[in-house]
Amino acid sequence: MTATTKNKTHYPLRQYLRPTLLGLLSAFAATFLLIAFFSLFFVIIESIAKSAVVPLSLLSAAAGCFIGAYICTSMTRCYGVLLGLLIASAIFAIMWIISALTSDCLFGAENAIKLVLLAIAGCAGGLTGCSHKPRRRR
């Protein structure tokens, strides 16, 4: 699966490894920062319904997925939907593993909604990152 030209070996998947890892890292960082912000907000407010915690954590995961896909595809400038889905599926897999370890339900309506929402956010971030034009340096 490698191509050799003039004593150089090209690995086609290697060019996507660094942007994908950086996108995943930024997605986790953005999700963590948004959850920390919402937690601080809950401490300040002191009266929050418990039913609002799950949607806000889902919103922060979707925003982190969007940011990670945007960063990944803005570095590669191609395969926006595919790389966005890759980042969304990695984040969903980690969230699913954590929820499977802490609860009895392996797959339910909440996980299906989470999967669809993260996939949409990843695709939107990937498309936005591909179509965004870089700033011209003066």
C-alpha positions in Angstrom: 0.0 0.0 0.0 3.0 2.3 -0.3 4.1 4.2 -3.3 7.8 4.8 -4.0 9.0 7.7 -6.1 12.7 8.7 -6.4 13.8 7.0 -3.1 10.9 8.5 -1.1 8.2 6.3 0.3 4.8 7.9 0.6 2.3 6.6 3.1 -1.1 7.9 2.1 -2.7 7.5 5.5 0.1 9.1 7.4 -0.9 12.6 6.2 -4.2 12.3 8.0 -2.9 10.8 11.2 -1.6 14.1 12.8 -4.7 16.2 11.9 -7.0 13.4 13.2 -5.2 13.1 16.5 -5.1 16.8 16.9 -8.8 17.0 16.1 -9.6 14.3 18.7 -7.5 16.1 21.3 -9.1 19.4 20.6 -12.6 17.8 20.7 -11.9 16.3 24.1 -10.4 19.6 25.4 -13.4 21.6 24.1 -15.8 19.1 25.6 -14.0 19.2 28.9 -13.9 23.0 29.0 -17.6 23.3 28.2 -18.5 20.7 30.9 -16.3 22.6 33.4 -18.1 25.9 32.4 -21.5 24.4 32.8 -20.5 22.9 36.2 -19.3 26.3 37.4 -22.5 27.8 36.1 -24.5 25.2 38.1 -22.5 26.0 41.3 -23.2 29.7 40.9 -26.9 29.3 40.1 -27.4 26.6 42.8 -30.9 25.7 41.6 -30.8 23.6 38.5 -33.1 20.8 37.5 -31.4 17.4 37.2 -33.1 16.9 33.9 -31.0 19.7 32.4 -27.7 18.0 33.1 -27.9 15.3 30.4 -28.9 17.7 27.6 -26.2 20.2 28.5 -23.6 17.4 28.6 -24.8 16.2 25.2 -24.6 19.8 23.9 -21.1 20.2 25.1 -20.1 16.8 23.5 -21.6 17.9 20.2 -19.9 21.3 20.3 -16.6 19.5 21.1 -17.2 17.2 18.2 -17.9 20.1 15.8 -14.7 21.9 17.0 -12.5 18.8 16.6 -13.9 18.0 13.1 -13.4 21.6 12.1 -9.8 21.7 13.2 -9.0 18.3 11.6 -10.5 19.1 8.2 -9.1 22.7 8.2 -5.7 21.1 8.3 -6.3 18.5 5.6 -8.7 20.5 3.4 -10.4 17.3 2.1 -12.7 14.4 3.2 -14.7 16.7 5.5 -17.7 14.4 6.1 -15.5 11.3 6.5 -13.1 12.8 8.9 -16.0 14.5 10.8 -17.7 11.1 11.1 -14.4 9.5 12.3 -14.0 12.1 15.1 -17.7 11.8 16.0 -17.5 8.0 16.1 -14.4 8.1 18.3 -16.0 10.4 20.8 -19.2 8.4 20.8 -17.3 5.2 21.3 -15.5 6.6 24.3 -18.7 8.0 25.7 -20.5 4.7 25.1 -17.7 2.7 26.8 -17.9 5.0 29.9 -21.7 4.7 30.0 -21.6 0.9 29.6 -19.2 0.6 32.5 -21.3 2.8 34.8 -24.8 1.7 33.9 -26.7 -1.5 32.9 -28.1 -0.2 29.6 -25.8 -0.8 26.7 -27.8 0.8 23.9 -31.0 2.7 24.3 -32.8 5.8 23.0 -30.4 8.1 24.7 -27.4 6.5 23.1 -29.1 6.6 19.7 -29.9 10.3 20.0 -26.3 10.8 21.1 -24.9 9.0 18.1 -27.1 10.9 15.6 -26.4 14.3 17.2 -22.6 13.7 17.4 -22.6 12.5 13.8 -24.4 15.6 12.6 -22.1 17.8 14.5 -19.0 16.0 13.2 -20.2 16.2 9.6 -21.1 19.9 10.0 -17.7 20.7 11.5 -16.0 18.7 8.8 -17.8 20.5 6.0 -17.2 23.9 7.6 -13.5 23.1 8.0 -13.1 22.1 4.4 -15.0 25.0 2.9 -13.4 27.6 5.1 -10.9 29.7 3.3 -7.7 30.5 5.1 -6.8 34.1 5.8 -4.5 35.6 3.3 -1.3 36.9 4.8 -0.2 40.4 4.0 
